[in-house]
Amino acid sequence: MSQGKIKFRVFGQVSQGADRKLGVLTGTSDLNITGGIKTLSANEKRALKVNLQRWLDGQNGPKTRFHNFEGDSIAPMAFVFKASDHRFYGYKVNPLPKTARFLQAIVLCSHAIKPGYETDPDQKRFIKKMAESADSAAALEAVFDDTPKDTKKGPQQWKQ
């Protein structure tokens, strides 16, 4: 991956929450979320949008609609949203660890049609690679500014 080629775009077809954000990585042919969405029928698009919004609204399931891979040996940060046989894979991250520790973001990276029950280990490895990529981190930093606004600590920060 070349420097600066990957971009993070906030997903605009849903209402972003205060504590949860959702977006997609774009810029290479491997990052195929947009193309995957274009292949969905109208009903599948509606189902995907409902599932994305449920997560943004604070729900953590049901697993039939979306789930994480917590405890997975390959990619414990991975996350998947489902629409029929379509899977939209990404990873969960806190893009503002210094200034908003509560914030969660899902960074969608990959679309696949899942033929079986278990997720393909290569899919998980790709998600892990993207989650650990310096280019992905730079793309997130271009959107989420984690610079502390005030360096005062304790009661002094309240006096203004």
Backbone as JSON Lines, residues from 0, in Angstrom:
{"i":0,"aa":"M","n":[0.85,-1.18,0.0],"ca":[0.0,0.0,0.0],"c":[0.88,1.23,0.0]}
{"i":1,"aa":"S","n":[0.55,2.17,-0.84],"ca":[1.36,3.37,-0.89],"c":[0.81,4.43,0.05]}
{"i":2,"aa":"Q","n":[1.73,5.23,0.58],"ca":[1.38,6.28,1.53],"c":[0.33,7.23,0.96]}
{"i":3,"aa":"G","n":[-0.71,7.51,1.72],"ca":[-1.7,8.49,1.34],"c":[-2.76,8.0,0.37]}
{"i":4,"aa":"K","n":[-2.65,6.8,-0.12],"ca":[-3.63,6.28,-1.08],"c":[-4.93,5.9,-0.4]}
{"i":5,"aa":"I","n":[-4.85,5.41,0.82],"ca":[-6.03,4.97,1.56],"c":[-6.68,6.18,2.23]}
{"i":6,"aa":"K","n":[-8.0,6.23,2.13],"ca":[-8.79,7.3,2.74],"c":[-9.87,6.68,3.61]}
{"i":7,"aa":"F","n":[-10.24,7.38,4.68],"ca":[-11.36,6.99,5.52],"c":[-12.49,7.97,5.25]}
{"i":8,"aa":"R","n":[-13.67,7.42,5.01],"ca":[-14.85,8.25,4.74],"c":[-15.95,7.84,5.7]}
{"i":9,"aa":"V","n":[-16.5,8.81,6.42],"ca":[-17.62,8.54,7.32],"c":[-18.8,8.09,6.46]}
{"i":10,"aa":"F","n":[-19.47,7.04,6.89],"ca":[-20.61,6.48,6.14],"c":[-21.79,7.42,6.29]}
{"i":11,"aa":"G","n":[-22.24,8.0,5.18],"ca":[-23.24,9.05,5.22],"c":[-24.69,8.61,5.13]}
{"i":12,"aa":"Q","n":[-24.98,7.34,4.96],"ca":[-26.36,6.9,4.76],"c":[-27.04,6.5,6.06]}
{"i":13,"aa":"V","n":[-26.37,6.79,7.19],"ca":[-26.93,6.48,8.51],"c":[-26.67,7.68,9.43]}
{"i":14,"aa":"S","n":[-27.35,7.72,10.56],"ca":[-27.14,8.78,11.54],"c":[-26.04,8.36,12.5]}
{"i":15,"aa":"Q","n":[-24.93,9.06,12.46],"ca":[-23.81,8.74,13.33],"c":[-24.18,9.06,14.78]}
{"i":16,"aa":"G","n":[-23.78,8.18,15.7],"ca":[-24.06,8.4,17.11],"c":[-23.0,9.27,17.76]}
{"i":17,"aa":"A","n":[-23.27,9.71,18.99],"ca":[-22.29,10.5,19.73],"c":[-21.13,9.62,20.2]}
{"i":18,"aa":"D","n":[-21.43,8.37,20.56],"ca":[-20.42,7.46,21.1],"c":[-19.92,6.43,20.09]}
{"i":19,"aa":"R","n":[-20.59,6.35,18.94],"ca":[-20.23,5.36,17.93],"c":[-20.22,6.0,16.55]}
{"i":20,"aa":"K","n":[-19.19,5.69,15.78],"ca":[-19.05,6.19,14.42],"c":[-18.82,5.0,13.49]}
{"i":21,"aa":"L","n":[-19.13,5.21,12.23],"ca":[-18.98,4.15,11.25],"c":[-18.49,4.77,9.94]}
{"i":22,"aa":"G","n":[-17.51,4.12,9.32],"ca":[-17.01,4.61,8.05],"c":[-16.36,3.51,7.25]}
{"i":23,"aa":"V","n":[-15.85,3.88,6.08],"ca":[-15.25,2.91,5.18],"c":[-13.86,3.38,4.77]}
{"i":24,"aa":"L","n":[-12.99,2.41,4.56],"ca":[-11.68,2.69,3.95],"c":[-11.83,2.52,2.45]}
{"i":25,"aa":"T","n":[-11.24,3.43,1.69],"ca":[-11.25,3.36,0.24],"c":[-9.84,3.64,-0.28]}
{"i":26,"aa":"G","n":[-9.61,3.33,-1.55],"ca":[-8.34,3.71,-2.15],"c":[-7.59,2.6,-2.85]}
{"i":27,"aa":"T","n":[-7.93,1.35,-2.55],"ca":[-7.31,0.22,-3.25],"c":[-8.41,-0.77,-3.66]}
{"i":28,"aa":"S","n":[-8.1,-1.64,-4.59],"ca":[-9.1,-2.61,-5.06],"c":[-9.49,-3.61,-3.96]}
{"i":29,"aa":"D","n":[-8.61,-3.86,-3.0],"ca":[-8.93,-4.75,-1.88],"c":[-10.0,-4.17,-0.96]}
{"i":30,"aa":"L","n":[-10.07,-2.86,-0.91],"ca":[-11.04,-2.18,-0.05],"c":[-12.33,-2.01,-0.84]}
{"i":31,"aa":"N","n":[-13.17,-3.05,-0.81],"ca":[-14.28,-3.17,-1.76],"c":[-15.67,-2.98,-1.14]}
{"i":32,"aa":"I","n":[-15.8,-2.2,-0.09],"ca":[-17.09,-1.99,0.55],"c":[-18.08,-1.32,-0.4]}
{"i":33,"aa":"T","n":[-17.65,-0.24,-1.05],"ca":[-18.54,0.5,-1.94],"c":[-19.04,-0.39,-3.07]}
{"i":34,"aa":"G","n":[-18.16,-1.15,-3.68],"ca":[-18.57,-2.08,-4.74],"c":[-19.51,-3.14,-4.23]}
{"i":35,"aa":"G","n":[-19.27,-3.61,-3.01],"ca":[-20.15,-4.62,-2.41],"c":[-21.55,-4.09,-2.18]}
{"i":36,"aa":"I","n":[-21.66,-2.86,-1.73],"ca":[-22.97,-2.26,-1.5],"c":[-23.73,-2.12,-2.82]}
{"i":37,"aa":"K","n":[-23.01,-1.81,-3.88],"ca":[-23.66,-1.65,-5.2],"c":[-24.26,-2.96,-5.7]}
{"i":38,"aa":"T","n":[-23.78,-4.1,-5.23],"ca":[-24.29,-5.39,-5.69],"c":[-25.56,-5.83,-4.94]}
{"i":39,"aa":"L","n":[-25.92,-5.12,-3.87],"ca":[-27.07,-5.51,-3.06],"c":[-28.39,-5.15,-3.74]}
{"i":40,"aa":"S","n":[-29.39,-5.98,-3.5],"ca":[-30.75,-5.65,-3.94],"c":[-31.27,-4.54,-3.03]}
{"i":41,"aa":"A","n":[-32.4,-3.95,-3.38],"ca":[-33.0,-2.89,-2.56],"c":[-33.3,-3.4,-1.14]}
{"i":42,"aa":"N","n":[-33.82,-4.62,-1.02],"ca":[-34.12,-5.18,0.3],"c":[-32.85,-5.43,1.1]}
{"i":43,"aa":"E","n":[-31.8,-5.9,0.45],"ca":[-30.53,-6.14,1.14],"c":[-29.9,-4.82,1.6]}
{"i":44,"aa":"K","n":[-29.99,-3.79,0.76],"ca":[-29.48,-2.47,1.16],"c":[-30.22,-1.95,2.38]}
{"i":45,"aa":"R","n":[-31.52,-2.11,2.38],"ca":[-32.34,-1.67,3.51],"c":[-31.94,-2.45,4.78]}
{"i":46,"aa":"A","n":[-31.76,-3.76,4.66],"ca":[-31.36,-4.59,5.82],"c":[-29.99,-4.18,6.34]}
{"i":47,"aa":"L","n":[-29.06,-3.91,5.43],"ca":[-27.73,-3.49,5.86],"c":[-27.8,-2.15,6.59]}
{"i":48,"aa":"K","n":[-28.54,-1.22,6.03],"ca":[-28.68,0.11,6.66],"c":[-29.29,-0.01,8.05]}
{"i":49,"aa":"V","n":[-30.31,-0.85,8.21],"ca":[-30.93,-1.07,9.52],"c":[-29.9,-1.64,10.5]}
{"i":50,"aa":"N","n":[-29.11,-2.61,10.05],"ca":[-28.11,-3.23,10.93],"c":[-27.03,-2.23,11.34]}
{"i":51,"aa":"L","n":[-26.56,-1.42,10.38],"ca":[-25.57,-0.4,10.7],"c":[-26.12,0.59,11.72]}
{"i":52,"aa":"Q","n":[-27.37,1.01,11.51],"ca":[-27.99,1.98,12.41],"c":[-28.19,1.39,13.8]}
{"i":53,"aa":"R","n":[-28.56,0.12,13.88],"ca":[-28.73,-0.53,15.19],"c":[-27.44,-0.46,15.99]}
{"i":54,"aa":"W","n":[-26.32,-0.76,15.33],"ca":[-25.05,-0.7,16.05],"c":[-24.75,0.74,16.46]}
{"i":55,"aa":"L","n":[-24.93,1.7,15.55],"ca":[-24.68,3.11,15.87],"c":[-25.55,3.59,17.03]}
{"i":56,"aa":"D","n":[-26.76,3.04,17.15],"ca":[-27.67,3.42,18.22],"c":[-27.35,2.75,19.55]}
{"i":57,"aa":"G","n":[-26.31,1.91,19.59],"ca":[-25.87,1.33,20.85],"c":[-26.18,-0.14,21.06]}
{"i":58,"aa":"Q","n":[-26.83,-0.77,20.11],"ca":[-27.12,-2.19,20.27],"c":[-25.87,-3.02,19.98]}
{"i":59,"aa":"N","n":[-25.8,-4.2,20.58],"ca":[-24.65,-5.08,20.39],"c":[-25.05,-6.43,19.79]}
{"i":60,"aa":"G","n":[-26.11,-6.49,19.09],"ca":[-26.55,-7.71,18.46],"c":[-27.95,-7.53,17.93]}
{"i":61,"aa":"P","n":[-28.54,-8.59,17.48],"ca":[-28.18,-10.0,17.58],"c":[-27.1,-10.42,16.57]}
{"i":62,"aa":"K","n":[-26.45,-11.53,16.87],"ca":[-25.38,-12.04,16.02],"c":[-25.84,-12.37,14.61]}
{"i":63,"aa":"T","n":[-27.12,-12.57,14.44],"ca":[-27.63,-12.84,13.09],"c":[-27.55,-11.6,12.21]}
{"i":64,"aa":"R","n":[-27.33,-10.42,12.8],"ca":[-27.26,-9.17,12.03],"c":[-25.86,-8.57,12.01]}
{"i":65,"aa":"F","n":[-25.15,-8.63,13.14],"ca":[-23.77,-8.13,13.23],"c":[-23.14,-8.66,14.5]}
{"i":66,"aa":"H","n":[-21.82,-8.75,14.49],"ca":[-21.11,-9.2,15.68],"c":[-19.62,-8.93,15.57]}
{"i":67,"aa":"N","n":[-18.97,-8.99,16.73],"ca":[-17.52,-8.86,16.75],"c":[-16.89,-10.24,16.73]}
{"i":68,"aa":"F","n":[-15.58,-10.28,16.76],"ca":[-14.84,-11.54,16.78],"c":[-13.96,-11.59,18.04]}
{"i":69,"aa":"E","n":[-14.48,-11.03,19.12],"ca":[-13.74,-10.99,20.37],"c":[-13.28,-12.39,20.75]}
{"i":70,"aa":"G","n":[-12.02,-12.5,21.11],"ca":[-11.46,-13.8,21.47],"c":[-10.94,-14.6,20.29]}
{"i":71,"aa":"D","n":[-11.12,-14.1,19.08],"ca":[-10.64,-14.8,17.88],"c":[-9.11,-14.79,17.88]}
{"i":72,"aa":"S","n":[-8.51,-15.9,17.51],"ca":[-7.05,-16.01,17.53],"c":[-6.38,-15.22,16.4]}
{"i":73,"aa":"I","n":[-7.09,-14.95,15.32],"ca":[-6.51,-14.23,14.18],"c":[-6.79,-12.73,14.27]}
{"i":74,"aa":"A","n":[-8.05,-12.36,14.44],"ca":[-8.43,-10.94,14.38],"c":[-9.5,-10.62,15.43]}
{"i":75,"aa":"P","n":[-9.09,-10.47,16.7],"ca":[-10.08,-10.18,17.74],"c":[-10.73,-8.81,17.59]}
{"i":76,"aa":"M","n":[-10.14,-7.91,16.79],"ca":[-10.71,-6.58,16.59],"c":[-11.72,-6.55,15.45]}
{"i":77,"aa":"A","n":[-11.87,-7.67,14.73],"ca":[-12.73,-7.72,13.56],"c":[-14.21,-7.58,13.94]}
{"i":78,"aa":"F","n":[-14.98,-7.12,12.96],"ca":[-16.42,-6.91,13.13],"c":[-17.07,-7.2,11.8]}
{"i":79,"aa":"V","n":[-18.31,-7.69,11.82],"ca":[-19.01,-7.98,10.57],"c":[-20.47,-7.53,10.66]}
{"i":80,"aa":"F","n":[-20.95,-6.96,9.56],"ca":[-22.36,-6.66,9.39],"c":[-22.87,-7.57,8.29]}
{"i":81,"aa":"K","n":[-24.12,-8.04,8.45],"ca":[-24.68,-9.03,7.53],"c":[-25.89,-8.46,6.79]}
{"i":82,"aa":"A","n":[-26.03,-8.9,5.54],"ca":[-27.22,-8.62,4.74],"c":[-27.38,-9.81,3.81]}
{"i":83,"aa":"S","n":[-28.29,-10.7,4.14],"ca":[-28.48,-11.94,3.38],"c":[-27.17,-12.72,3.43]}
{"i":84,"aa":"D","n":[-26.64,-13.13,2.27],"ca":[-25.35,-13.86,2.24],"c":[-24.16,-12.92,2.17]}
{"i":85,"aa":"H","n":[-24.39,-11.63,2.12],"ca":[-23.32,-10.65,2.03],"c":[-22.76,-10.34,3.41]}
{"i":86,"aa":"R","n":[-21.44,-10.19,3.47],"ca":[-20.77,-9.83,4.72],"c":[-19.92,-8.6,4.46]}
{"i":87,"aa":"F","n":[-20.01,-7.65,5.38],"ca":[-19.24,-6.43,5.32],"c":[-18.33,-6.41,6.54]}
{"i":88,"aa":"Y","n":[-17.04,-6.64,6.29],"ca":[-16.06,-6.82,7.36],"c":[-15.29,-5.53,7.63]}
{"i":89,"aa":"G","n":[-14.97,-5.36,8.89],"ca":[-14.16,-4.22,9.3],"c":[-13.56,-4.5,10.65]}
{"i":90,"aa":"Y","n":[-13.14,-3.45,11.31],"ca":[-12.56,-3.61,12.64],"c":[-13.03,-2.47,13.53]}
{"i":91,"aa":"K","n":[-13.04,-2.77,14.83],"ca":[-13.46,-1.78,15.82],"c":[-12.21,-1.12,16.39]}
{"i":92,"aa":"V","n":[-12.29,0.2,16.54],"ca":[-11.15,0.96,17.02],"c":[-11.65,2.18,17.8]}
{"i":93,"aa":"N","n":[-10.83,2.7,18.68],"ca":[-11.11,4.0,19.28],"c":[-10.22,5.0,18.56]}
{"i":94,"aa":"P","n":[-10.8,5.85,17.69],"ca":[-9.99,6.78,16.92],"c":[-9.5,7.98,17.73]}
{"i":95,"aa":"L","n":[-10.01,8.17,18.94],"ca":[-9.63,9.3,19.78],"c":[-9.24,8.84,21.18]}
{"i":96,"aa":"P","n":[-8.17,8.04,21.32],"ca":[-7.84,7.5,22.64],"c":[-7.42,8.54,23.67]}
{"i":97,"aa":"K","n":[-6.94,9.71,23.23],"ca":[-6.52,10.75,24.18],"c":[-7.68,11.65,24.61]}
{"i":98,"aa":"T","n":[-8.57,11.96,23.69],"ca":[-9.59,12.98,23.96],"c":[-11.01,12.44,24.12]}
{"i":99,"aa":"A","n":[-11.27,11.23,23.7],"ca":[-12.63,10.66,23.82],"c":[-12.51,9.14,23.94]}
{"i":100,"aa":"R","n":[-12.09,8.69,25.11],"ca":[-11.86,7.25,25.32],"c":[-13.11,6.4,25.13]}
{"i":101,"aa":"F","n":[-14.28,6.99,25.28],"ca":[-15.55,6.27,25.14],"c":[-15.91,5.99,23.69]}
{"i":102,"aa":"L","n":[-15.32,6.72,22.75],"ca":[-15.73,6.62,21.34],"c":[-15.31,5.29,20.72]}
{"i":103,"aa":"Q","n":[-16.25,4.68,20.01],"ca":[-15.98,3.46,19.25],"c":[-16.25,3.77,17.78]}
{"i":104,"aa":"A","n":[-15.42,3.23,16.92],"ca":[-15.67,3.36,15.49],"c":[-15.49,2.01,14.83]}
{"i":105,"aa":"I","n":[-16.33,1.74,13.86],"ca":[-16.16,0.57,13.0],"c":[-15.64,1.09,11.68]}
{"i":106,"aa":"V","n":[-14.53,0.51,11.24],"ca":[-13.89,0.87,9.99],"c":[-14.12,-0.3,9.03]}
{"i":107,"aa":"L","n":[-15.05,-0.12,8.09],"ca":[-15.37,-1.2,7.15],"c":[-14.32,-1.24,6.04]}
{"i":108,"aa":"C","n":[-13.9,-2.47,5.7],"ca":[-12.8,-2.66,4.74],"c":[-13.15,-3.57,3.58]}
{"i":109,"aa":"S","n":[-13.94,-4.59,3.85],"ca":[-14.05,-5.68,2.88],"c":[-15.46,-6.23,2.79]}
{"i":110,"aa":"H","n":[-15.85,-6.57,1.57],"ca":[-17.14,-7.21,1.3],"c":[-16.87,-8.62,0.78]}
{"i":111,"aa":"A","n":[-17.7,-9.56,1.19],"ca":[-17.61,-10.93,0.69],"c":[-18.99,-11.56,0.72]}
{"i":112,"aa":"I","n":[-19.16,-12.55,-0.14],"ca":[-20.36,-13.38,-0.07],"c":[-19.91,-14.64,0.65]}
{"i":113,"aa":"K","n":[-20.52,-14.9,1.78],"ca":[-20.06,-15.99,2.65],"c":[-20.76,-17.28,2.27]}
{"i":114,"aa":"P","n":[-20.0,-18.25,1.78],"ca":[-20.61,-19.51,1.36],"c":[-20.89,-20.48,2.51]}
{"i":115,"aa":"G","n":[-20.14,-20.39,3.59],"ca":[-20.29,-21.36,4.67],"c":[-20.55,-20.69,6.0]}
{"i":116,"aa":"Y","n":[-20.44,-21.49,7.04],"ca":[-20.75,-21.0,8.38],"c":[-19.61,-20.15,8.93]}
{"i":117,"aa":"E","n":[-18.4,-20.64,8.83],"ca":[-17.24,-19.96,9.4],"c":[-16.69,-18.9,8.46]}
{"i":118,"aa":"T","n":[-16.21,-17.81,9.03],"ca":[-15.56,-16.76,8.25],"c":[-14.21,-17.26,7.76]}
{"i":119,"aa":"D","n":[-13.91,-16.98,6.5],"ca":[-12.65,-17.36,5.88],"c":[-11.49,-16.75,6.68]}
{"i":120,"aa":"P","n":[-10.52,-17.57,7.11],"ca":[-9.37,-17.04,7.85],"c":[-8.59,-15.98,7.06]}
{"i":121,"aa":"D","n":[-8.56,-16.08,5.73],"ca":[-7.89,-15.05,4.92],"c":[-8.59,-13.71,5.06]}
{"i":122,"aa":"Q","n":[-9.91,-13.74,5.18],"ca":[-10.67,-12.51,5.39],"c":[-10.27,-11.87,6.72]}
{"i":123,"aa":"K","n":[-10.15,-12.69,7.75],"ca":[-9.73,-12.18,9.07],"c":[-8.31,-11.63,9.02]}
{"i":124,"aa":"R","n":[-7.42,-12.31,8.31],"ca":[-6.04,-11.82,8.2],"c":[-5.99,-10.47,7.49]}
{"i":125,"aa":"F","n":[-6.84,-10.29,6.47],"ca":[-6.89,-9.02,5.76],"c":[-7.37,-7.91,6.71]}
{"i":126,"aa":"I","n":[-8.39,-8.19,7.49],"ca":[-8.9,-7.2,8.44],"c":[-7.83,-6.84,9.46]}
{"i":127,"aa":"K","n":[-7.13,-7.84,9.95],"ca":[-6.05,-7.58,10.91],"c":[-4.96,-6.72,10.26]}
{"i":128,"aa":"K","n":[-4.6,-7.03,9.03],"ca":[-3.59,-6.25,8.3],"c":[-4.02,-4.79,8.18]}
{"i":129,"aa":"M","n":[-5.3,-4.56,7.86],"ca":[-5.79,-3.19,7.72],"c":[-5.83,-2.49,9.08]}
{"i":130,"aa":"A","n":[-6.22,-3.19,10.12],"ca":[-6.29,-2.6,11.46],"c":[-4.9,-2.19,11.95]}
{"i":131,"aa":"E","n":[-3.87,-2.91,11.53],"ca":[-2.51,-2.64,11.98],"c":[-1.72,-1.77,11.0]}
{"i":132,"aa":"S","n":[-2.32,-1.42,9.88],"ca":[-1.64,-0.67,8.83],"c":[-1.41,0.8,9.21]}
{"i":133,"aa":"A","n":[-0.21,1.28,8.97],"ca":[0.11,2.69,9.19],"c":[-0.72,3.58,8.26]}
{"i":134,"aa":"D","n":[-0.99,3.12,7.04],"ca":[-1.8,3.9,6.1],"c":[-3.24,4.03,6.59]}
{"i":135,"aa":"S","n":[-3.78,2.96,7.17],"ca":[-5.14,3.02,7.73],"c":[-5.18,3.98,8.91]}
{"i":136,"aa":"A","n":[-4.18,3.9,9.77],"ca":[-4.12,4.8,10.93],"c":[-4.03,6.26,10.47]}
{"i":137,"aa":"A","n":[-3.22,6.51,9.46],"ca":[-3.09,7.87,8.93],"c":[-4.41,8.36,8.34]}
{"i":138,"aa":"A","n":[-5.14,7.47,7.67],"ca":[-6.44,7.84,7.09],"c":[-7.43,8.22,8.19]}
{"i":139,"aa":"L","n":[-7.42,7.49,9.31],"ca":[-8.3,7.82,10.43],"c":[-7.88,9.14,11.08]}
{"i":140,"aa":"E","n":[-6.57,9.35,11.24],"ca":[-6.07,10.58,11.86],"c":[-6.42,11.8,11.02]}
{"i":141,"aa":"A","n":[-6.57,11.63,9.72],"ca":[-6.95,12.75,8.85],"c":[-8.39,13.2,9.11]}
{"i":142,"aa":"V","n":[-9.21,12.31,9.67],"ca":[-10.62,12.61,9.94],"c":[-10.86,12.92,11.42]}
{"i":143,"aa":"F","n":[-10.21,12.17,12.3],"ca":[-10.41,12.32,13.75],"c":[-9.2,13.01,14.36]}
{"i":144,"aa":"D","n":[-9.37,14.23,14.85],"ca":[-8.3,14.99,15.48],"c":[-8.24,14.63,16.96]}
{"i":145,"aa":"D","n":[-7.15,13.99,17.38],"ca":[-7.01,13.55,18.76],"c":[-6.09,14.46,19.57]}
{"i":146,"aa":"T","n":[-5.92,15.68,19.13],"ca":[-5.09,16.62,19.86],"c":[-5.85,17.13,21.07]}
{"i":147,"aa":"P","n":[-5.27,16.97,22.26],"ca":[-5.95,17.52,23.45],"c":[-6.16,19.02,23.29]}
{"i":148,"aa":"K","n":[-7.35,19.48,23.63],"ca":[-7.7,20.89,23.46],"c":[-7.19,21.76,24.61]}
{"i":149,"aa":"D","n":[-7.04,21.18,25.81],"ca":[-6.64,21.94,26.98],"c":[-5.7,21.08,27.81]}
{"i":150,"aa":"T","n":[-4.55,21.6,28.14],"ca":[-3.58,20.81,28.9],"c":[-3.73,21.01,30.41]}
{"i":151,"aa":"K","n":[-4.6,21.91,30.86],"ca":[-4.81,22.11,32.3],"c":[-5.48,20.88,32.89]}
{"i":152,"aa":"K","n":[-5.12,20.58,34.12],"ca":[-5.69,19.42,34.79],"c":[-6.41,19.85,36.06]}
{"i":153,"aa":"G","n":[-7.34,19.04,36.51],"ca":[-8.04,19.29,37.75],"c":[-8.94,20.5,37.7]}
{"i":154,"aa":"P","n":[-9.2,21.13,38.87],"ca":[-10.14,22.25,38.93],"c":[-9.77,23.44,38.04]}
{"i":155,"aa":"Q","n":[-8.49,23.6,37.71],"ca":[-8.08,24.72,36.87],"c":[-8.74,24.67,35.49]}
{"i":156,"aa":"Q","n":[-8.99,23.49,34.97],"ca":[-9.59,23.39,33.63],"c":[-11.03,23.88,33.63]}
{"i":157,"aa":"W","n":[-11.66,23.96,34.83],"ca":[-13.06,24.38,34.89],"c":[-13.21,25.88,35.04]}
{"i":158,"aa":"K","n":[-12.14,26.56,35.44],"ca":[-12.22,28.0,35.67],"c":[-11.97,28.74,34.37]}
{"i":159,"aa":"Q","n":[-13.07,29.32,33.86],"ca":[-12.9,30.08,32.61],"c":[-13.88,31.19,32.51]}
